[in-house]
Amino acid sequence: MANSKGPIGRAPEIESALAAITRGANVLIHGRAGIGKSRVLAHLQWLLANDGYRTIWVPAGTTKSLLMLIAQQVHELRGLAIPASLLPPRAVNRARREGTLPWSDLARTMRRLPVAEASEVVAQSLEGGSFVTFIERLEVPPSQADFFALVIDRAQTVAAMDSNNRRVRIQRLLWRFQEQITLRPLSLAHSEAVVRLNLLDGQVRFPDQTTRLRFIRHVARESAGVPAAITGMVAAARQEDQITPAMVRAWTHDAGIRYADMTPIVVLAIVIFGAMRYVGRGFGEVDLYVLAGVLTALLAGVRFFMWRARSRT
């Protein structure tokens, strides 16, 4: 949950986002998985809601479930604009008597509507309502991208997206964000502060203070500045009776692993083996010519599958 202090180490990004929101811009927050995008979004919503803004939270989900969730929030904040022709006579009469309808009555009508009609109802209800919509995850299929386009066009939007997302299919959404903010890995000092915060519940036990300090430093380094990695390592530590110095040294996380990009090496090797083919052909070295051809083909295949794997991540 967000709090008044906000996520550790994210003050500059939060200030930049608030400045952009204040001037009416749509804001896209992106970064690697686990970097804390949802927490920053939640804190921004908390700040704006406390400042009197009408805010709507949109988590991940199916298009229909998101429609229902947004419709309920809009109704509670402003009132949902459902045409009387779509409501049953009993609901219309109640609306005339009381001036409004409870969400339970409107929910039945919204569930029966096709997605396209329900989307139009939500979009029209957002129009002119001075809402700020927070989309927790912009990694959406094309069908949801169409719906989110309607939302973004009618309400100021703050959204989060993984940096490695395949952006081609949602390109029509991205250009609607005038401000883009990147969440980078936390510094070592901020990472250590996050570890300490996660240890406040006292569920991780240490034989002495020295071991505790070593654990904090080690987890901060192994996390590579990714808050979710810190949370995961501390959660794993809670399962142990006690964290000993030997266990601290063995504590690891995938976030701390550095992967080298082998693409330049593979391309260089293809060039070298291709040149060897011509050398072998020029000097009449059949064996060299054949070997270079086989190696070139193998490396070209490796390069192809590396590209395919990267495009899917």
ZASE-17641 format. One record per atom (N, C-alpha, C): x negated, y, z negated; residue in three letters. Coordinates in steps of 0.1 Angstrom, whole numbers, padded with zeros to 4 digits, always signed. Layout:
BEGIN
XYZALA...
% end
This chain:
BEGIN
-0008-0012+0000MET+0000+0000+0000MET-0009+0013+0000MET-0003+0023+0006ALA-0011+0036+0006ALA-0010+0042-0008ALA-0019+0050-0011ASN-0019+0058-0023ASN-0024+0072-0021ASN-0024+0081-0031SER-0028+0095-0029SER-0042+0096-0025SER-0051+0087-0029LYS-0065+0088-0025LYS-0068+0083-0011LYS-0060+0074-0006GLY-0062+0069+0007GLY-0072+0058+0008GLY-0074+0052+0019PRO-0084+0041+0021PRO-0098+0047+0019PRO-0107+0039+0013ILE-0120+0044+0010ILE-0128+0046+0023ILE-0135+0057+0024GLY-0143+0060+0036GLY-0136+0065+0048GLY-0123+0068+0047ARG-0115+0072+0059ARG-0110+0086+0059ARG-0116+0094+0050ALA-0111+0108+0048ALA-0112+0116+0061ALA-0124+0115+0068PRO-0125+0123+0081PRO-0115+0119+0091PRO-0113+0106+0093GLU-0103+0101+0103GLU-0089+0105+0099GLU-0086+0105+0087ILE-0072+0108+0082ILE-0070+0123+0084ILE-0080+0131+0081GLU-0079+0146+0083GLU-0077+0149+0098GLU-0084+0142+0107SER-0083+0144+0121SER-0069+0140+0126SER-0064+0129+0121ALA-0051+0125+0125ALA-0040+0134+0120ALA-0041+0139+0108LEU-0031+0149+0103LEU-0031+0162+0111LEU-0043+0166+0114ALA-0044+0179+0122ALA-0037+0177+0136ALA-0039+0165+0142ALA-0033+0162+0155ALA-0018+0161+0154ALA-0013+0154+0143ILE+0001+0153+0141ILE+0008+0166+0138ILE+0001+0175+0131THR+0006+0188+0128THR+0008+0197+0140THR+0000+0195+0150ARG+0001+0203+0162ARG+0010+0196+0173ARG+0016+0184+0168GLY+0026+0178+0177GLY+0021+0167+0186GLY+0008+0163+0185ALA+0002+0153+0194ALA+0006+0139+0189ALA+0007+0130+0199ASN+0007+0115+0196ASN-0007+0111+0193ASN-0008+0102+0183VAL-0022+0098+0179VAL-0023+0082+0180VAL-0034+0078+0186LEU-0037+0064+0187LEU-0050+0061+0179LEU-0048+0052+0169ILE-0060+0048+0161ILE-0064+0034+0165ILE-0077+0033+0169HIS-0081+0020+0174HIS-0095+0016+0167HIS-0098+0003+0168GLY-0110-0002+0161GLY-0109-0017+0162GLY-0120-0024+0157ARG-0120-0038+0158ARG-0110-0044+0147ARG-0107-0057+0149ALA-0098-0064+0140ALA-0103-0063+0126ALA-0094-0060+0116GLY-0098-0060+0102GLY-0104-0047+0097GLY-0105-0037+0106ILE-0112-0025+0102ILE-0104-0016+0094ILE-0091-0019+0092GLY-0082-0011+0083GLY-0073-0001+0090GLY-0069-0004+0103LYS-0060+0005+0110LYS-0046+0006+0103LYS-0041-0006+0099SER-0028-0006+0093SER-0028+0002+0080SER-0038+0001+0072ARG-0039+0009+0060ARG-0040+0024+0062ARG-0047+0028+0072VAL-0047+0042+0076VAL-0034+0047+0080VAL-0027+0039+0089LEU-0014+0042+0093LEU-0004+0043+0081LEU-0005+0034+0072ALA+0004+0034+0061ALA+0002+0046+0052ALA-0011+0050+0051HIS-0014+0062+0043HIS-0009+0075+0049HIS-0011+0075+0063LEU-0006+0087+0070LEU+0010+0088+0069LEU+0017+0077+0069GLN+0031+0077+0068GLN+0035+0082+0054GLN+0027+0077+0044TRP+0030+0081+0030TRP+0028+0096+0028TRP+0017+0102+0034LEU+0015+0116+0033LEU+0026+0124+0040LEU+0030+0120+0052LEU+0040+0128+0059LEU+0053+0127+0052LEU+0057+0115+0047ALA+0070+0113+0041ALA+0071+0122+0028ALA+0060+0123+0021ASN+0060+0131+0009ASN+0060+0146+0013ASN+0056+0149+0025ASP+0056+0163+0030ASP+0069+0167+0037ASP+0079+0158+0036GLY+0092+0161+0041GLY+0095+0156+0056GLY+0086+0149+0062TYR+0088+0144+0076TYR+0097+0132+0076TYR+0104+0131+0087ARG+0112+0119+0089ARG+0103+0108+0095ARG+0100+0098+0088THR+0091+0088+0093THR+0097+0075+0095THR+0093+0068+0105ILE+0098+0054+0108ILE+0087+0045+0110ILE+0087+0033+0103TRP+0077+0023+0104TRP+0081+0012+0113TRP+0072+0008+0122VAL+0075-0002+0132VAL+0065-0013+0131VAL+0067-0024+0124PRO+0058-0035+0123PRO+0058-0044+0136PRO+0049-0054+0136ALA+0049-0063+0147ALA+0062-0072+0146ALA+0067-0076+0158GLY+0079-0084+0158GLY+0085-0085+0172GLY+0096-0092+0173THR+0103-0093+0186THR+0110-0080+0189THR+0113-0078+0202THR+0119-0066+0206THR+0133-0064+0199THR+0140-0074+0197LYS+0154-0073+0191LYS+0152-0070+0176LYS+0143-0076+0169SER+0141-0074+0155SER+0136-0059+0153SER+0127-0055+0162LEU+0122-0041+0161LEU+0134-0031+0163LEU+0142-0034+0173LEU+0153-0025+0176LEU+0162-0024+0163LEU+0165-0035+0157MET+0174-0035+0145MET+0167-0027+0134MET+0154-0029+0132LEU+0147-0022+0121LEU+0146-0007+0124LEU+0143-0003+0136ILE+0143+0011+0139ILE+0157+0018+0138ILE+0167+0011+0143ALA+0180+0016+0142ALA+0185+0018+0128ALA+0181+0009+0119GLN+0185+0010+0105GLN+0178+0022+0098GLN+0165+0024+0101GLN+0158+0035+0096GLN+0164+0049+0101GLN+0167+0049+0114VAL+0172+0061+0120VAL+0186+0064+0114VAL+0194+0054+0112HIS+0207+0056+0106HIS+0206+0061+0091HIS+0196+0056+0084GLU+0195+0061+0070GLU+0189+0075+0069GLU+0182+0079+0080LEU+0176+0093+0079LEU+0185+0103+0086LEU+0192+0099+0096ARG+0199+0109+0104ARG+0214+0104+0108ARG+0215+0092+0110GLY+0228+0086+0115GLY+0226+0081+0129GLY+0230+0069+0131LEU+0228+0063+0145LEU+0239+0067+0154LEU+0236+0071+0166ALA+0245+0076+0176ALA+0250+0065+0185ALA+0260+0057+0180ILE+0266+0046+0187ILE+0279+0051+0194ILE+0280+0050+0207PRO+0293+0055+0213PRO+0305+0047+0207PRO+0316+0054+0205ALA+0328+0048+0200ALA+0333+0037+0208ALA+0330+0037+0221SER+0335+0026+0230SER+0328+0013+0227SER+0317+0013+0220LEU+0310+0001+0216LEU+0314-0005+0203LEU+0321+0003+0195LEU+0325-0001+0182LEU+0339-0007+0182LEU+0341-0017+0173PRO+0355-0022+0172PRO+0364-0012+0166PRO+0377-0013+0169PRO+0387-0003+0165PRO+0387+0000+0150PRO+0385-0011+0142ARG+0385-0009+0127ARG+0373+0000+0123ARG+0362-0002+0129ALA+0350+0007+0126ALA+0352+0021+0130ALA+0359+0023+0142VAL+0362+0036+0146VAL+0371+0044+0137VAL+0381+0037+0132ASN+0391+0043+0123ASN+0384+0046+0110ASN+0375+0037+0105ARG+0368+0040+0092ARG+0359+0052+0094ARG+0352+0053+0106ALA+0343+0065+0108ALA+0351+0078+0108ALA+0364+0078+0114ARG+0372+0090+0114ARG+0376+0094+0100ARG+0379+0083+0091ARG+0383+0086+0078ARG+0372+0091+0069ARG+0360+0085+0070GLU+0349+0087+0061GLU+0338+0096+0067GLU+0339+0098+0080GLY+0329+0106+0086GLY+0316+0099+0090GLY+0314+0087+0084THR+0302+0079+0087THR+0305+0064+0085THR+0296+0056+0089LEU+0297+0042+0087LEU+0285+0036+0080LEU+0287+0026+0071PRO+0275+0020+0065PRO+0267+0012+0075PRO+0255+0009+0073TRP+0246+0002+0082TRP+0252-0012+0085TRP+0258-0018+0075SER+0263-0032+0076SER+0273-0033+0088SER+0282-0022+0089ASP+0291-0022+0100ASP+0285-0020+0114ASP+0275-0011+0114LEU+0268-0008+0127LEU+0259-0020+0131LEU+0253-0027+0121ALA+0244-0038+0124ALA+0251-0049+0132ALA+0263-0052+0129ARG+0270-0062+0137ARG+0272-0058+0152ARG+0275-0046+0154THR+0276-0041+0168THR+0262-0041+0175THR+0252-0037+0168MET+0239-0036+0174MET+0234-0051+0178MET+0237-0060+0169ARG+0232-0074+0172ARG+0239-0080+0184ARG+0251-0075+0187ARG+0259-0081+0199ARG+0254-0074+0212ARG+0248-0062+0211LEU+0244-0055+0223LEU+0232-0062+0230LEU+0232-0062+0243PRO+0220-0066+0250PRO+0208-0057+0247PRO+0196-0062+0249VAL+0184-0054+0245VAL+0184-0041+0252VAL+0187-0040+0265ALA+0187-0028+0272ALA+0196-0017+0267ALA+0209-0022+0263GLU+0219-0012+0258GLU+0214-0008+0244GLU+0210-0017+0236ALA+0205-0014+0222ALA+0193-0004+0223ALA+0184-0006+0232SER+0173+0003+0234SER+0177+0017+0237SER+0188+0018+0246GLU+0193+0032+0249GLU+0199+0039+0237GLU+0206+0031+0229VAL+0212+0036+0217VAL+0202+0042+0207VAL+0191+0034+0205VAL+0180+0038+0196VAL+0173+0050+0202VAL+0171+0050+0215ALA+0164+0061+0221ALA+0172+0074+0220ALA+0185+0073+0223GLN+0193+0085+0222GLN+0194+0090+0208GLN+0194+0081+0198SER+0195+0085+0184SER+0182+0092+0179SER+0170+0088+0185LEU+0158+0095+0182LEU+0156+0109+0188LEU+0163+0111+0199GLU+0162+0123+0207GLU+0165+0135+0198GLU+0155+0144+0197GLY+0157+0157+0189GLY+0158+0155+0174GLY+0154+0144+0169GLY+0155+0142+0155GLY+0143+0145+0147GLY+0132+0150+0153SER+0120+0153+0147SER+0114+0142+0139SER+0114+0130+0145PHE+0109+0118+0138PHE+0094+0117+0141PHE+0087+0110+0132VAL+0073+0106+0135VAL+0073+0090+0133VAL+0071+0083+0144THR+0072+0069+0144THR+0058+0063+0143THR+0057+0053+0134PHE+0044+0047+0132PHE+0045+0032+0137PHE+0037+0029+0148ILE+0037+0016+0154ILE+0025+0009+0149ILE+0027-0002+0141GLU+0016-0009+0134GLU+0007-0015+0144GLU+0012-0021+0155ARG+0004-0028+0165ARG+0009-0025+0179ARG+0000-0019+0187LEU+0004-0016+0201LEU+0001-0028+0210LEU-0004-0039+0205GLU-0007-0051+0214GLU+0006-0057+0216GLU+0013-0054+0227VAL+0027-0058+0230VAL+0028-0064+0244VAL+0037-0073+0246PRO+0040-0078+0259PRO+0047-0067+0268PRO+0047-0069+0281PRO+0053-0058+0290PRO+0067-0055+0286PRO+0075-0064+0282SER+0089-0061+0278SER+0090-0051+0267SER+0081-0053+0256GLN+0081-0044+0245GLN+0075-0030+0249GLN+0065-0031+0259ALA+0059-0019+0263ALA+0070-0009+0269ALA+0079-0015+0276ASP+0090-0006+0282ASP+0098+0000+0271ASP+0101-0007+0260PHE+0109-0002+0249PHE+0101+0009+0242PHE+0088+0006+0239PHE+0079+0016+0232PHE+0078+0029+0240PHE+0078+0027+0253ALA+0077+0039+0262ALA+0089+0049+0259ALA+0101+0043+0257LEU+0113+0051+0254LEU+0111+0057+0241LEU+0106+0050+0231VAL+0104+0055+0217VAL+0094+0067+0218VAL+0082+0065+0224ILE+0072+0075+0224ILE+0077+0088+0231ILE+0085+0086+0242ASP+0090+0098+0249ASP+0099+0106+0241ASP+0105+0100+0230ARG+0116+0107+0223ARG+0112+0110+0208ARG+0101+0105+0204ALA+0096+0108+0190ALA+0081+0108+0190ALA+0076+0118+0182GLN+0062+0118+0180GLN+0057+0105+0174GLN+0046+0100+0179THR+0042+0086+0176THR+0027+0085+0171THR+0025+0077+0161VAL+0012+0073+0157VAL+0011+0058+0157VAL+0001+0053+0165ALA+0000+0039+0167ALA-0014+0033+0165ALA-0015+0020+0163ALA-0028+0014+0161ALA-0029+0003+0171ALA-0042+0001+0175MET-0045-0009+0186MET-0059-0014+0184MET-0061-0027+0186ASP-0074-0033+0186ASP-0082-0028+0198ASP-0095-0025+0195SER-0104-0020+0206SER-0105-0030+0217SER-0105-0043+0215ASN-0107-0053+0225ASN-0094-0057+0232ASN-0083-0049+0230ASN-0071-0052+0236ASN-0072-0050+0251ASN-0065-0059+0259ARG-0065-0058+0273ARG-0055-0046+0277ARG-0061-0035+0280ARG-0053-0023+0281ARG-0045-0021+0294ARG-0048-0029+0304VAL-0042-0027+0317VAL-0027-0028+0317VAL-0022-0038+0309ARG-0007-0040+0310ARG+0000-0029+0302ARG-0007-0021+0293ILE+0000-0011+0285ILE-0006+0003+0289ILE-0012+0004+0300GLN-0018+0017+0304GLN-0008+0028+0304GLN+0004+0025+0308ARG+0014+0035+0308ARG+0018+0041+0295ARG+0014+0033+0284LEU+0016+0038+0271LEU+0004+0047+0266LEU-0008+0043+0270LEU-0020+0049+0264LEU-0021+0064+0268LEU-0017+0067+0280TRP-0018+0081+0285TRP-0009+0090+0277TRP+0001+0085+0270ARG+0010+0093+0262ARG+0004+0098+0249ARG-0008+0093+0245PHE-0014+0096+0233PHE-0025+0107+0236PHE-0022+0119+0231GLN-0031+0130+0233GLN-0044+0130+0225GLN-0043+0123+0213GLU-0054+0122+0204GLU-0057+0107+0201GLU-0070+0103+0203GLN-0074+0089+0200GLN-0085+0090+0190GLN-0084+0082+0179ILE-0093+0082+0168ILE-0099+0068+0166ILE-0112+0066+0166THR-0118+0053+0164THR-0122+0051+0150THR-0118+0040+0144LEU-0122+0036+0131LEU-0135+0027+0132LEU-0146+0033+0127ARG-0159+0025+0128ARG-0161+0018+0115ARG-0171+0008+0115PRO-0174+0001+0102PRO-0178+0011+0091PRO-0174+0007+0079LEU-0177+0015+0067LEU-0192+0015+0065LEU-0197+0026+0058SER-0211+0026+0054SER-0213+0016+0043SER-0225+0013+0040LEU-0228+0004+0029LEU-0223+0009+0016LEU-0224+0022+0013ALA-0219+0027+0000ALA-0204+0026-0001ALA-0197+0029+0010HIS-0183+0027+0010HIS-0178+0013+0009HIS-0186+0004+0016SER-0183-0010+0015SER-0184-0015+0001SER-0195-0011-0006GLU-0196-0015-0020GLU-0185-0009-0029GLU-0180+0003-0026ALA-0169+0008-0033ALA-0156+0000-0031ALA-0154-0005-0019VAL-0143-0014-0016VAL-0144-0027-0023VAL-0156-0033-0024VAL-0158-0045-0032VAL-0154-0043-0046VAL-0159-0032-0052ARG-0156-0029-0066ARG-0141-0028-0068ARG-0134-0021-0059LEU-0120-0020-0060LEU-0113-0033-0060LEU-0118-0043-0051ASN-0112-0056-0051ASN-0115-0064-0063ASN-0125-0060-0071LEU-0129-0068-0083LEU-0122-0063-0095LEU-0114-0052-0094LEU-0108-0046-0106LEU-0098-0055-0113LEU-0092-0065-0106ASP-0083-0073-0113ASP-0089-0083-0123ASP-0103-0084-0122GLY-0110-0093-0132GLY-0109-0108-0129GLY-0103-0112-0118GLN-0101-0126-0115GLN-0114-0133-0110GLN-0124-0125-0106VAL-0137-0131-0102VAL-0146-0130-0114VAL-0152-0141-0119ARG-0160-0142-0131ARG-0174-0143-0127ARG-0183-0136-0135PHE-0197-0137-0133PHE-0204-0140-0147PHE-0216-0146-0147PRO-0222-0149-0160PRO-0228-0137-0166PRO-0231-0126-0158ASP-0237-0114-0163ASP-0235-0103-0154ASP-0238-0091-0158GLN-0237-0079-0150GLN-0246-0079-0138GLN-0258-0084-0139THR-0267-0084-0128THR-0262-0092-0116THR-0256-0104-0119THR-0250-0112-0109THR-0238-0105-0102THR-0231-0098-0110ARG-0220-0090-0104ARG-0225-0080-0095ARG-0235-0072-0098LEU-0240-0062-0089LEU-0246-0068-0077LEU-0253-0080-0078ARG-0258-0087-0066ARG-0247-0091-0057ARG-0236-0096-0063PHE-0224-0100-0055PHE-0219-0088-0047PHE-0218-0077-0054ILE-0212-0065-0047ILE-0221-0061-0036ILE-0234-0060-0038ARG-0243-0056-0027ARG-0243-0067-0015ARG-0243-0079-0019HIS-0243-0090-0009HIS-0230-0090+0000HIS-0219-0089-0007VAL-0206-0089+0001VAL-0205-0077+0009VAL-0210-0065+0004ALA-0209-0053+0012ALA-0218-0054+0025ALA-0230-0061+0024ARG-0238-0062+0036ARG-0232-0073+0045ARG-0227-0084+0040GLU-0222-0094+0048GLU-0209-0090+0055GLU-0202-0081+0050SER-0189-0076+0056SER-0191-0068+0069SER-0203-0063+0071ALA-0206-0054+0082ALA-0197-0042+0083ALA-0192-0038+0071GLY-0184-0026+0071GLY-0169-0028+0074GLY-0165-0041+0074VAL-0151-0045+0078VAL-0143-0047+0065VAL-0134-0039+0061PRO-0126-0041+0049PRO-0119-0054+0048PRO-0114-0060+0059ALA-0107-0073+0058ALA-0117-0084+0054ALA-0129-0082+0059ALA-0139-0092+0055ALA-0142-0092+0040ALA-0143-0080+0035ILE-0145-0079+0020ILE-0134-0085+0013ILE-0122-0082+0017THR-0110-0088+0010THR-0110-0103+0011THR-0114-0108+0022GLY-0114-0123+0024GLY-0125-0130+0015GLY-0137-0123+0014MET-0147-0129+0006MET-0144-0128-0009MET-0138-0117-0013VAL-0134-0116-0027VAL-0123-0126-0030VAL-0114-0128-0021ALA-0103-0138-0023ALA-0109-0152-0025ALA-0119-0155-0016ALA-0125-0168-0018ALA-0132-0169-0031ALA-0138-0159-0036ALA-0145-0159-0049ALA-0136-0161-0060ALA-0124-0157-0059ARG-0114-0159-0069ARG-0111-0174-0072ARG-0113-0182-0062GLN-0110-0196-0063GLN-0121-0204-0071GLN-0132-0197-0073GLU-0143-0204-0081GLU-0142-0201-0096GLU-0147-0211-0104ASP-0146-0209-0118ASP-0155-0197-0122ASP-0167-0196-0116GLN-0177-0186-0119GLN-0186-0184-0107GLN-0190-0172-0104ILE-0199-0169-0093ILE-0214-0169-0099ILE-0222-0178-0095THR-0236-0179-0100THR-0245-0172-0091THR-0257-0169-0095PRO-0267-0162-0085PRO-0269-0171-0073PRO-0270-0184-0074ALA-0272-0192-0062ALA-0260-0191-0053ALA-0248-0190-0058MET-0236-0189-0050MET-0236-0176-0042MET-0241-0165-0049VAL-0241-0152-0043VAL-0249-0152-0030VAL-0261-0159-0030ARG-0269-0159-0019ARG-0263-0167-0007ARG-0254-0176-0010ALA-0248-0185+0000ALA-0235-0179+0005ALA-0230-0168+0000TRP-0217-0162+0004TRP-0219-0155+0017TRP-0211-0159+0027THR-0212-0154+0040THR-0198-0151+0046THR-0198-0144+0057HIS-0186-0141+0064HIS-0189-0139+0079HIS-0180-0143+0088ASP-0182-0142+0102ASP-0185-0127+0106ASP-0179-0118+0099ALA-0181-0104+0103ALA-0195-0099+0102ALA-0203-0106+0094GLY-0217-0102+0093GLY-0226-0108+0104GLY-0221-0117+0112ILE-0228-0123+0123ILE-0229-0114+0134ILE-0241-0112+0140ARG-0244-0104+0151ARG-0245-0113+0164ARG-0238-0110+0174TYR-0238-0117+0186TYR-0245-0109+0197TYR-0255-0116+0203ALA-0263-0109+0214ALA-0255-0111+0227ALA-0255-0100+0235ASP-0249-0101+0248ASP-0259-0107+0258ASP-0257-0119+0263MET-0266-0126+0272MET-0264-0122+0286MET-0254-0114+0289THR-0251-0111+0303THR-0263-0105+0311THR-0270-0095+0306PRO-0282-0090+0314PRO-0292-0101+0317PRO-0294-0110+0307ILE-0304-0121+0309ILE-0300-0130+0320ILE-0287-0134+0319VAL-0281-0143+0329VAL-0282-0137+0343VAL-0279-0124+0344VAL-0279-0117+0357VAL-0294-0117+0362VAL-0303-0114+0354LEU-0317-0113+0358LEU-0322-0127+0362LEU-0318-0137+0355ALA-0322-0151+0359ALA-0316-0154+0373ALA-0304-0150+0376ILE-0298-0153+0389ILE-0306-0146+0400ILE-0310-0134+0397VAL-0318-0126+0407VAL-0332-0133+0409VAL-0338-0138+0398ILE-0351-0144+0400ILE-0350-0157+0407ILE-0340-0165+0404PHE-0338-0178+0411PHE-0334-0176+0425PHE-0326-0165+0428GLY-0323-0162+0442GLY-0335-0159+0450GLY-0344-0151+0443ALA-0357-0147+0450ALA-0365-0160+0452ALA-0365-0169+0443MET-0373-0181+0444MET-0368-0189+0456MET-0355-0189+0459ARG-0350-0196+0471ARG-0357-0191+0484ARG-0357-0177+0485TYR-0363-0172+0497TYR-0378-0175+0498TYR-0385-0174+0486VAL-0399-0178+0486VAL-0401-0192+0490VAL-0393-0201+0484GLY-0395-0215+0488GLY-0392-0217+0503GLY-0382-0210+0508ARG-0379-0212+0523ARG-0390-0206+0531ARG-0396-0195+0527GLY-0406-0188+0535GLY-0419-0197+0535GLY-0422-0203+0524PHE-0434-0211+0524PHE-0432-0226+0527PHE-0419-0229+0531GLY-0416-0243+0534GLY-0416-0252+0523GLY-0414-0247+0510GLU-0414-0256+0498GLU-0399-0260+0496GLU-0396-0272+0501VAL-0382-0276+0501VAL-0378-0279+0486VAL-0387-0284+0478ASP-0383-0287+0464ASP-0380-0274+0457ASP-0388-0264+0459LEU-0386-0251+0452LEU-0373-0245+0457LEU-0370-0246+0470TYR-0358-0241+0476TYR-0346-0247+0470TYR-0346-0260+0469VAL-0334-0268+0464VAL-0333-0265+0449VAL-0344-0265+0441LEU-0343-0263+0427LEU-0337-0249+0424LEU-0342-0239+0431ALA-0338-0225+0429ALA-0323-0224+0432ALA-0319-0231+0443GLY-0304-0230+0447GLY-0295-0236+0436GLY-0300-0248+0430VAL-0292-0254+0420VAL-0291-0245+0407VAL-0302-0240+0403LEU-0302-0231+0392LEU-0294-0219+0394LEU-0295-0213+0405THR-0287-0201+0408THR-0272-0204+0407THR-0268-0216+0413ALA-0254-0220+0412ALA-0249-0222+0398ALA-0258-0229+0390LEU-0254-0231+0376LEU-0253-0218+0368LEU-0262-0209+0370LEU-0261-0196+0363LEU-0249-0188+0367LEU-0246-0188+0380ALA-0234-0181+0385ALA-0222-0187+0378ALA-0221-0200+0377GLY-0210-0206+0370GLY-0209-0202+0355GLY-0221-0202+0349VAL-0221-0197+0335VAL-0216-0183+0333VAL-0221-0174+0342ARG-0217-0160+0342ARG-0202-0159+0344ARG-0196-0167+0353PHE-0182-0166+0356PHE-0174-0170+0343PHE-0178-0181+0337PHE-0170-0185+0325PHE-0172-0175+0313PHE-0184-0169+0312MET-0186-0159+0302MET-0177-0147+0304MET-0175-0143+0317TRP-0166-0132+0320TRP-0152-0135+0317TRP-0148-0148+0320ARG-0134-0152+0317ARG-0131-0152+0302ARG-0141-0157+0295ALA-0139-0158+0280ALA-0138-0144+0274ALA-0147-0135+0279ARG-0147-0122+0274ARG-0134-0114+0277ARG-0128-0117+0289SER-0116-0110+0293SER-0104-0114+0285SER-0105-0126+0279ARG-0094-0131+0271ARG-0094-0127+0256ARG-0105-0122+0252THR-0107-0118+0237THR-0100-0105+0235THR
% end
